[in-house]
């Protein structure tokens, strides 16, 4: 393919996404200014080299600060990439921030948000899930790239809709994982058969949602770091809901955050 695709950002998915695109025939290059570029072929830390002839920019940043740094500030990829046709925002940021990008990026450049669900292994195997927001025309332009990476691409609506959907989905997943650990504490206190209870939990819709998309990696119940993961995730989701649902009553996320802090990691038997 002659259209050059650039992957920018320090997400743990950046390198496997770059490799997957190259393996599927895309002319892809990486911009990894804060990571060892030796981790992936055709990766650079030079912004001018990266943007030369670039048509599609896929941003896999870890947060808003890195996104700003990449697009507008230190590296200023938007202004450097004179041939750029589209930007795909794949990080889970806030819906309000994502929608505001449309007014900060030249109209000639299509913008879509496509927050991603999945692990590095799933990225390498083309089994990610994208929840996409943007005009139908803009999403269609990015479809060949997303399809090479995903087993599922769902357009949720206008710009920002993909991020809103991902925020709510993450909140459901985090809540389900934390409440499952709490249920196991109660089961232990009552002397219940834990393996049988876990078998029953596998059949619940929320548990199936976690297992299907994350292979249990993000919210594994026997992961000692799961408590930190859930606490951080709820903090991020609460901030996103504050932007997505203006004037909404946000007590449930705050209450869940406080409850999660008192949970302990569970070892599965």
N, C-alpha and C positions, 0 to 999 in steps of 0.2 A: 504494500500500500504506500502511496506517496504522501498522504496526509500525516504530518508529524504530531505525535501525541506526547505531552510532557507530564510527568508525575512529580509533584512538588510537595514536600512536607516530611516530617519526621515520624509520622504514624508507623506503628509496627507492621501495617499492611503495605507500606510504600514499596519496599523491595520486592515482596512476592507479587504485587500487582504489576510492577514493571516487568518482572520476568514472565509473568503470564501473558501480558500483551505482546511481548517480543516472541514468545513461543507460538502465539496464534497468528503471527504474520504482521503485526502492527509495527510501524516505524516509531518505536517508543524510546524516550530518553528520560533520565531522572535528574532532579535537582534536589540534592540532599546536603544543604550547606552545613548542617549541624551534626551530620553523621558521617561515618567512614564511607566514602564513595566506593571503596574497594569491595564493599558488600555486594555490589551489583554491577553488571556490565553496563556500559553506556550511561553511567551516572557522572554528574559533574557538580562542582560547587561554584562554577562561574555562571552568573546570571546572563551575561551577554551570549555566551556559547549556548546556553540552554534555550534561550528565546529565539535564536536565529531560525527563521522559517517555521516557527511553531504555529500550529493551527488549533489544537485543542489542549487546554490546560486542565489537568485533574489535580485538585487540591486535596491532599490527605494530611491536613494539619491536625494537631492535637487539641487546639483551642483557638479562641478568637484572637488572642495576642499573636500567635504564630501566623494565623491567616492574614492579619493586618501587615505583619512583617513581610510576608511573601508577596502580597498583592500590591501594597501601596507604600510601604515604608522602606526598610533597609534594602530589599531586593527589587521592589517596584516592578514586579513582573508584568503588570497590566500595561504600564506605560512603555516598557522595554519591548514587548512583543507586538511589533507593528503588523504582523500578519495574523494575529490571533483572531479566531472566528467564534470560539465558545469557551466558557469556563464551567467546569463541573465541580461543585463544592461537595466533597464526600464526608467531611467531618460532621459530627453531631454538635452543632453550634446552637444558637437560639434562633427561633423563627423570625423575631423582629430584626436581628442583625442580618440574617440572610436576605430578607425582603428589602432591606435598605441598600444592599449591594447593587440592586438594579439602578439606583440613582447615582451611583459612584463609578460605574463602569460604562464606557462609551456604548451607545446604542447599537453600533455595528457588531458588538460582541454579544452573542447569546449567553444567557446565564441560567443554569439549572442547579437545583440542590438535589443531591442524591446520597443522603447519609446511608452508610453501609452497615450491615449486620453480618458478622462472620469472623472467623479466625484467620491467621496467616496461612494455615494449611488449606482452608477452604478457598482462600484467594488464589493459591497456587494451582488448585484443582478446578477453578472456574465455578465455584459453588457458593458465591456470595449472594446476598439479597440486597437490592437497592429499593428504597422508597423515594420516589422522584417527584419533584415539583418544578413546574415551568410550563411555558406554552407548548402546545402539541408539536409545533414545528421545531422548537429548540430541543425538546426531548428526542424527537425523531433523528435529529442530527447527531446526537450522542449515542444512539441506540447500538451501533456496531461495536463501540468500545465497551459499553456496559454489558452487552450480551456475551462478549468474550470472557467476562469476569464472573458472570452470575448465572445461577440457575433460575432466578426470579427477579424481574424488574417490574415494579408496580408504579404507574403514574398516579399520584394522589390528588393532583390539582395544580393550581398556579404556583409560582415561585414561593417557596416557604412551606408549602403543604407537605412535602416530603419530610422536612425537618420536624414539623408539628407531629406528624404520624410517628416518626421515630422516637420522639420524646415520650409520647404516651405509651408506646410499645415498651420502651426501656423501663418506664415506671412500673408497668404491669409485671415485667420479668423480674425486676428487683424485689418488688413487693412479694411476689410468689415465692422466690427463693428464700427470703428472710422469714416469711410466715411458715414455710416448710420446716426450717430449722427450729422455729419456736414450737411447732406441732410435735417434732421429734423429742424436744425436751419434755413436753407434757406426756407423751407416750412413755418415755422412760420412767417418769415419776409414777405412772400408773401400772408399770410392769407389762406393757403391751409388747407383742411380738413385732420388733422393728422391721425386719425384712418383709413381713407380710404387709405392714403399713406402707413401706416404700413401694412395693408392687402396686398397691392400690393408688398411690400418688402418681405413678407413671401414667395412669389412665386419665388424669384430670386435664382439662384444656390448657390451663396455665402452665403446668409442668411440661406438657407436650410442646408448647410454644418455645420454652427454653431449650429443650432437648433438640428440637428440629433445626433451630437456626444456629445454636452455639456449641453443639456437641458437648454441652455441659461444661465447657472450658471456663466461661466467664463467671458462672455462679455456682460452681461445683460445691455440693454440700459438705464434702470432706476436704475442702481446700482451706488450710489454716489462715490464708490471707483473705478469705471470702468476706469476713466482717469489714475489713478496710475497703474492699471493692464495693460492697453494698453501700456503705456510708458515703463514699465518694460519689457513687452513681446517684444516690438520692439527692445529694447536694446539687449535682449538675442538673438533675431533672427538676428540682424545685426552682432553680434559677431560670430554667427554660420555660416552665409553666408560668412564671411571673411575667415573662415577655409574651408568651403565646396567649394567655388568658387574662387580658387586662381587666382589672377590677374584680377578678374572681376571688372566691374565698379559698385561701391556700392552707387552711389548717390541716387537712389530711396529709399532705406531703411532710409538713413540719412535724406532725405527731409521729409519723412513721419513721422519720429520721431519728427522733429521740428514742423510739422503741428499738430500732436496729442497733443502737450503740450498746445496749445491754445484752445483746445476743452473743453467744459463744459459738465457735466453730464446732462442727459435728464430725465425728469419725464414723463412717458407715460400716456396719457389721455384715 
